[in-house]
Amino acid sequence: MRSFDFQKFCEEDDNRQREWEALPEAEKERQRRALAGWADRIEAENEALELQVRMERGEIVD
């Protein structure tokens, strides 16, 4: 099993932060919108699954 290298994690995180800060604002906004779209889809899928489970349990009747 691999051990967690906290120092390496911090270095990689610092590198990602620098890369993010170096991006033009338009690219940052594009990435934010893309992530928001993914979040919306995941939330909708989660709600549909919750509804399906509740229907299977008989908590909701058509």
ABEGO torsion letter per residue (X at the ends): XBBBBAAAAAAAAAAAAAAAAABBAAAAAAAAAAAAAAAAAAAAAAAAAAAAAAAAAGABBX
